[in-house]
Amino acid sequence: MLSRSAAAIVFSVMVSFAMSLSMSFVLTAMNVGFTQAFLQAWLESLIISLIVSIPISLLVVPLIQRVVQGWTKPS
């Protein structure tokens, strides 16, 4: 089992990966099309996206969780 802090990190990284994978795929397909250059362009885009999204996610997700908890009624 993961500790609460480790689970938060794993969650942020997994969400970043899923979003980066799907968004980079769609945008590369729109910009390059399904040509011979697609795979290389997509992988390059994915790497850049992960480099940007993982640190942002690690910083922003806890902040958003605190904001949403402030809007939530106690049980």
C-alpha positions as a printed NumPy array, in Angstrom:
array([[  0.   ,   0.   ,   0.   ],
       [  1.106,   3.535,  -0.725],
       [  1.331,   6.275,   1.851],
       [ -1.013,   9.22 ,   1.363],
       [  1.782,  11.468,   0.072],
       [  3.123,   8.783,  -2.304],
       [ -0.41 ,   8.136,  -3.587],
       [ -0.829,  11.844,  -4.358],
       [  2.4  ,  11.835,  -6.38 ],
       [  1.48 ,   8.652,  -8.256],
       [ -1.99 ,  10.07 ,  -8.986],
       [ -0.563,  13.316, -10.379],
       [  1.97 ,  11.508, -12.57 ],
       [ -0.631,   9.061, -13.906],
       [ -3.114,  11.834, -14.727],
       [ -0.339,  13.841, -16.4  ],
       [  0.677,  10.833, -18.464],
       [ -2.892,  10.043, -19.549],
       [ -3.645,  13.639, -20.502],
       [ -0.304,  14.138, -22.259],
       [ -0.685,  10.904, -24.187],
       [ -4.162,  11.697, -25.454],
       [ -3.673,  15.422, -26.098],
       [ -0.336,  15.002, -27.872],
       [ -1.849,  12.24 , -30.033],
       [ -4.827,  14.354, -31.091],
       [ -2.848,  17.529, -31.722],
       [ -0.12 ,  15.7  , -33.635],
       [ -2.746,  13.974, -35.763],
       [ -4.356,  17.338, -36.501],
       [ -1.073,  19.108, -37.3  ],
       [  0.921,  16.353, -39.049],
       [ -1.745,  13.887, -40.119],
       [ -1.254,  10.15 , -40.192],
       [  1.848,  10.265, -42.343],
       [  5.222,   8.557, -42.013],
       [  6.341,  11.451, -39.804],
       [  3.474,  10.955, -37.341],
       [  5.096,   8.524, -34.892],
       [  8.289,  10.525, -34.444],
       [  6.397,  13.818, -34.171],
       [  3.981,  12.311, -31.645],
       [  6.735,  10.881, -29.449],
       [  8.6  ,  14.192, -29.483],
       [  5.413,  16.019, -28.566],
       [  4.649,  13.486, -25.81 ],
       [  8.075,  13.907, -24.213],
       [  7.792,  17.698, -24.192],
       [  4.252,  17.455, -22.84 ],
       [  5.354,  15.179, -19.981],
       [  8.26 ,  17.452, -19.089],
       [  5.791,  20.314, -18.744],
       [  2.728,  18.555, -17.326],
       [  4.222,  16.454, -14.526],
       [  5.746,  19.339, -12.531],
       [  2.656,  21.476, -13.116],
       [  0.419,  18.644, -11.964],
       [  2.5  ,  18.064,  -8.833],
       [  2.087,  21.72 ,  -7.931],
       [ -1.489,  22.395,  -9.063],
       [ -3.394,  19.22 ,  -8.066],
       [ -2.875,  19.691,  -4.297],
       [ -3.949,  23.329,  -4.597],
       [ -7.112,  22.396,  -6.501],
       [ -7.888,  19.653,  -3.967],
       [ -7.677,  22.198,  -1.132],
       [ -9.933,  24.637,  -2.984],
       [-12.54 ,  21.94 ,  -3.693],
       [-12.415,  20.724,  -0.091],
       [-13.177,  24.296,   0.98 ],
       [-16.302,  24.226,  -1.202],
       [-17.436,  20.83 ,   0.113],
       [-19.871,  20.384,   2.985],
       [-18.605,  18.26 ,   5.868],
       [-20.249,  14.837,   6.147]])
